[in-house]
Amino acid sequence: MINKLTIIGVGLIGGSLARALRKGGHVREVMGYGRNLAHLQEAVGLGVIDYAAVTLKEAAREADLVVVAVPVGSIPEIFSELTPGLEDGTIVTDVGSVKVPVIKAAQAALGARFPFFVPGHPIAGTERSGVGASDADLFRRRRVILTPEPETDTAAAARVRTMWQATGAEVVTMTAEQHDHVLAASSHLPHMLAYALVEMVVRMDDHRAIFDNAAGGFRDFTRIASSDPVMWRDICLANREVLVPLLRQYRNDLGTLIKAVEEGNGEVLLELFARAKRARDTLLTNDK
Amino acid sequence: MINKLTIIGVGLIGGSLARALRKGGHVREVMGYGRNLAHLQEAVGLGVIDYAAVTLKEAAREADLVVVAVPVGSIPEIFSELTPGLEDGTIVTDVGSVKVPVIKAAQAALGARFPFFVPGHPIAGTERSGVGASDADLFRRRRVILTPEPETDTAAAARVRTMWQATGAEVVTMTAEQHDHVLAASSHLPHMLAYALVEMVVRMDDHRAIFDNAAGGFRDFTRIASSDPVMWRDICLANREVLVPLLRQYRNDLGTLIKAVEEGNGEVLLELFARAKRARDTLLTNDK
């Protein structure tokens, strides 16, 4: 049982976490903090949080657990402002989609309290955002990746693990470096590709006909291009050292594919498509 | 009411069309033709077709309507073999994802019977294939694009339109050239991008971790990479004159995006992502 949980950034993820823990009776009191008064009012109105704090000092007071659920680009600033108000024994965790830069920011801001920071990332986004889209079941059967450092306090990590398990999530552990590569490939790169496609199509003269006649494939493929632009700008910039080489490799691979299409090389195309289909069909086992 | 409908290629699309028309009582008798005996047996076993023909001559006999539902690359050969057996008054239509090359093949093969060929394309694929995946409701509230030529017989086009409307589809008309550009952008290009991504990821050392930790975004984005490789090789080659410039433009746009990420140009990224999100949210109105 968590006595007081503080959510910094009561959006889709922060709000869904609060809802899940409340629904299961795993938390006594939830305090929220955010930059936007109307959003906080909405969160209180929806019963997602009990109270809103208007300063980070107030938000940190007597908290067992502080969950930082703001866009990755805002995390360093939050850490810096949050630290002076943290009490002994308060555990801090985050939900950022990039882990190495967040850990660096935590080391810089938290200092001696760094062992009580547990880096985390629930793999459970949707293209929707905001507390209005929050859902107590968002994390059910989803993965949460924790990337503890050698200094991370074992009991703190266990408490964060328990919190996520209480939402119905499966918690796994890996290094921050592994996480950032895995997510760059499975999430950050696809987001870039989807944004780029939609942005290209919308510039075409016949873009209305293209959107009007789009089938499920286009809808599914571009769904992530409806994601929050600020969140994705931040992720993209924070993970750019990992992301840029992948983007370059993809662009290079695309060159090979274009050559095969141009030359009418059906053998190369068939082999490539078949390899991709086989991989997706066999490796993406829990397709929903 | 269609007295005898012949489906050449009883797979997902051909099978679903037969099921839809039978379900609504719009057809008396459905004959199927295919290259694979086991698939035809399955189609008869499932009640999708009444009889299987083992020659195209037999398949064409006394048919009101012949629907060619084979991969685009096989259409020219089917047209050539089918033509001698066609009777006066028999209407031929197809379901190919590319229209200009199919029309050229029809002109070459059908000769004087060309006006009774109605080029068509139901925008209703899924990544599944085969008659086992066929579904009477596949076309419900989906679009079917007809691309009649100036020579196309009006009554023949009307009959094909009526057939598709009976499946619950919304039928629209455009030129074959328009169709091939619209589909290249909304379907063929995304398929290429999804195949290329999966194929790149599977070559990575940590590809198991990437697939294991993939969220809904990756699943949705790559769903079309589970599509039938032969079908997509054919579409890609048939429409390559339209597709290659789009692929090149995309690759070029990707270069601009990479540069912005590399330079940490958050403004350019935010603007691009926001433009894409706005376009998708407003233009893709009937999102499912």
Interface residues (C-beta under 8 A of the other chain):
Chain A: G73 I123 A124 G125 T126 E127 R142 R143 I145 V172 M174 Q178 H181 V182 L183 A185 S186 S187 L189 P190 H191 M192 L193 A194 Y195 A196 L197 V198 E199 M200 V201 V202 M204 D206 H207 R208 A209 I210 F211 D212 N213 A214 A215 G216 G217 F218 R219 D220 F221 T222 R223 I224 A225 S226 S227 D228 P229 V230 W232 R233 C236 L237 R240 L243 V244 L247 R248 Q249 Y250 R251 D253 L254 G255 L257 I258 V261 E262 G264 G266 L269 L270 L272 F273 A274 R275 A276 K277 A279 R280 D281 L283 L284 D287 K288
Chain B: G73 I123 A124 G125 T126 E127 R142 R143 I145 V172 M174 Q178 H181 V182 L183 A185 S186 S187 L189 P190 H191 M192 L193 A194 Y195 A196 L197 V198 E199 M200 V201 V202 M204 D206 H207 R208 A209 I210 F211 D212 N213 A214 A215 G216 G217 F218 R219 D220 F221 T222 R223 I224 A225 S226 S227 D228 P229 V230 W232 R233 C236 L237 R240 L243 V244 L247 R248 Q249 Y250 R251 D253 L254 G255 L257 I258 V261 E262 G264 G266 L269 L270 L272 F273 A274 R275 A276 K277 A279 R280 D281 L283 L284 D287 K288
